Amino acid sequence: MKIELRANQQGQIYLPKLLRDQWGNEYVLIPNAQGGYIYPKGVRAKDALRSLEVVRQDLAHRAELEESKSRE
């Protein structure tokens, strides 16, 4: 799944109801210079890492698809 977010003029980002229903209303964000990882507050680091691996695999697949399209 890919969800695109946009900040309003006050810098607020709307999280879709689908995520709020699953994750609740408190989150942890771990950013770096090029991206970040957001997950529900209270999730153990081990579980967050397991979930992050699934996201990493999805991004790797998307990168492969983009590369094959650019060759066409």
SEZATOR-25836 format. One record per atom (N, C-alpha, C): residue in one letter; x negated, y, z. Coordinates in steps of 0.02 Angstrom, whole numbers, plus 50000, padded with zeros to 5 digits. Atoms other than C-alpha are relative to their C-alpha. Layout:
SITE   res      px      py      pz
SITE     a       X       Y       Z
...
END
This chain:
SITE   res      px      py      pz
SITE     m   49958   49942   50000
SITE     m   50000   50000   50000
SITE     m   49955   50062   50000
SITE     k   50036   49936   50000
SITE     k   49941   50175   49964
SITE     k   50051   50055   50013
SITE     i   49956   49945   49982
SITE     i   50023   50326   50045
SITE     i   49960   50064   49993
SITE     e   50034   49935   50008
SITE     e   49972   50500   49989
SITE     e   50031   50050   50048
SITE     l   49978   49951   49951
SITE     l   49982   50635   50122
SITE     l   49976   50069   49979
SITE     r   50019   49931   50014
SITE     r   49976   50823   50107
SITE     r   50013   50043   50062
SITE     a   49991   49955   49943
SITE     a   49951   50953   50243
SITE     a   50040   50061   49979
SITE     n   49965   49938   50015
SITE     n   50068   51101   50252
SITE     n   49955   50059   50018
SITE     q   50041   49941   49989
SITE     q   50007   51280   50276
SITE     q   49974   50004   50072
SITE     q   50022   50000   49930
SITE     q   49993   51252   50464
SITE     q   49950   49943   50013
SITE     g   50046   50055   49993
SITE     g   49882   51099   50434
SITE     g   50031   49936   50026
SITE     q   49965   50059   49975
SITE     q   50014   50975   50488
SITE     q   50011   49950   49942
SITE     i   49989   50053   50049
SITE     i   50030   50808   50399
SITE     i   50060   49959   50022
SITE     y   49941   50040   49986
SITE     y   50193   50713   50388
SITE     y   49982   49926   49991
SITE     l   50008   50073   50006
SITE     l   50177   50527   50425
SITE     l   50068   49970   49985
SITE     p   49935   50029   50018
SITE     p   50316   50429   50339
SITE     p   50031   49960   50057
SITE     k   49961   50035   49948
SITE     k   50451   50353   50449
SITE     k   49979   49927   50004
SITE     l   50022   50070   50001
SITE     l   50394   50179   50396
SITE     l   49941   49989   50047
SITE     l   50058   50006   49956
SITE     l   50227   50207   50485
SITE     l   50017   50017   50072
SITE     r   49981   49982   49932
SITE     r   50301   50295   50636
SITE     r   50039   49945   50035
SITE     d   49961   50055   49972
SITE     d   50424   50152   50661
SITE     d   49955   49942   50021
SITE     q   50045   50056   49986
SITE     q   50282   50025   50657
SITE     q   49947   50018   50052
SITE     w   50059   49980   49960
SITE     w   50144   50124   50745
SITE     w   50017   50041   50061
SITE     g   49984   49955   49945
SITE     g   50237   50237   50866
SITE     g   49980   50071   49983
SITE     n   50012   49928   50010
SITE     n   50192   50420   50890
SITE     n   49931   50024   50022
SITE     e   50067   49980   49979
SITE     e   50012   50419   50954
SITE     e   49949   49959   49961
SITE     y   50048   50032   50045
SITE     y   49862   50380   50844
SITE     y   49929   50018   50018
SITE     v   50072   49987   49996
SITE     v   49674   50372   50840
SITE     v   49976   50010   49929
SITE     l   50030   49986   50065
SITE     l   49579   50447   50693
SITE     l   49925   50000   50008
SITE     i   50073   50002   50000
SITE     i   49397   50402   50662
SITE     i   49977   50023   49931
SITE     p   50020   49974   50065
SITE     p   49333   50514   50521
SITE     p   49925   50000   49989
SITE     n   50069   49984   50017
SITE     n   49170   50534   50430
SITE     n   50003   50050   49942
SITE     a   50003   49948   50051
SITE     a   49116   50647   50286
SITE     a   50045   49986   49940
SITE     q   49963   50017   50061
SITE     q   49212   50553   50149
SITE     q   50068   49967   50012
SITE     g   49937   50035   49987
SITE     g   49360   50470   50235
SITE     g   50009   49989   50074
SITE     g   49987   50014   49930
SITE     g   49428   50402   50394
SITE     g   50048   49942   50008
SITE     y   49956   50056   49984
SITE     y   49530   50269   50479
SITE     y   50047   50022   50055
SITE     i   49950   49981   49950
SITE     i   49691   50302   50573
SITE     i   50038   49937   50020
SITE     y   49963   50058   49976
SITE     y   49776   50174   50682
SITE     y   50036   50019   50065
SITE     p   49962   49983   49940
SITE     p   49898   50168   50828
SITE     p   49957   50000   50062
SITE     k   50035   49997   49935
SITE     k   49833   50218   50999
SITE     k   50017   49936   50038
SITE     g   49990   50061   49960
SITE     g   49810   50066   51110
SITE     g   49980   49936   49964
SITE     v   50023   50059   50037
SITE     v   49753   49947   50973
SITE     v   49928   49986   50020
SITE     r   50069   50018   49981
SITE     r   49596   49853   51025
SITE     r   49954   50009   49940
SITE     a   50049   49989   50053
SITE     a   49439   49891   50925
SITE     a   49993   49939   49956
SITE     k   50006   50062   50038
SITE     k   49425   49709   50872
SITE     k   50058   49993   49950
SITE     d   49941   50005   50044
SITE     d   49602   49712   50800
SITE     d   49998   50054   49946
SITE     a   50007   49946   50050
SITE     a   49571   49880   50715
SITE     a   49949   49981   49947
SITE     l   50051   50022   50049
SITE     l   49414   49809   50633
SITE     l   50027   49947   49953
SITE     r   49970   50052   50041
SITE     r   49510   49657   50571
SITE     r   50046   50032   49948
SITE     s   49955   49965   50045
SITE     s   49641   49772   50495
SITE     s   49961   50041   49949
SITE     l   50041   49960   50045
SITE     l   49507   49885   50422
SITE     l   49970   49958   49945
SITE     e   50027   50045   50051
SITE     e   49433   49736   50329
SITE     e   50051   49988   49944
SITE     v   49948   50008   50051
SITE     v   49599   49710   50240
SITE     v   50004   50063   49957
SITE     v   49999   49936   50037
SITE     v   49600   49895   50191
SITE     v   49939   50005   49955
SITE     r   50061   49999   50039
SITE     r   49419   49881   50132
SITE     r   50006   49956   49938
SITE     q   49991   50045   50056
SITE     q   49462   49733   50021
SITE     q   50048   50030   49948
SITE     d   49953   49968   50046
SITE     d   49609   49829   49946
SITE     d   49964   50056   49962
SITE     l   50037   49946   50033
SITE     l   49496   49979   49909
SITE     l   49950   49973   49950
SITE     a   50047   50031   50046
SITE     a   49366   49866   49829
SITE     a   50036   49977   49937
SITE     h   49961   50021   50058
SITE     h   49500   49793   49716
SITE     h   50022   50059   49957
SITE     r   49981   49940   50037
SITE     r   49563   49966   49669
SITE     r   49941   50029   49961
SITE     a   50061   49975   50034
SITE     a   49384   50019   49627
SITE     a   49984   49958   49938
SITE     e   50011   50044   50058
SITE     e   49365   49867   49513
SITE     e   50049   50016   49944
SITE     l   49950   49984   50050
SITE     l   49527   49909   49424
SITE     l   49984   50067   49966
SITE     e   50018   49935   50029
SITE     e   49473   50091   49400
SITE     e   49941   49993   49953
SITE     e   50059   50009   50041
SITE     e   49306   50035   49331
SITE     e   50017   49965   49934
SITE     s   49982   50035   50061
SITE     s   49384   49915   49207
SITE     s   50041   50045   49954
SITE     k   49961   49953   50041
SITE     k   49506   50051   49148
SITE     k   49955   50051   49967
SITE     s   50045   49950   50029
SITE     s   49363   50173   49120
SITE     s   49959   49972   49943
SITE     r   50037   50032   50054
SITE     r   49278   50048   49005
SITE     r   50042   49993   49937
SITE     e   49955   50008   50058
SITE     e   49431   50037   48891
SITE     e   49998   50058   49953
END
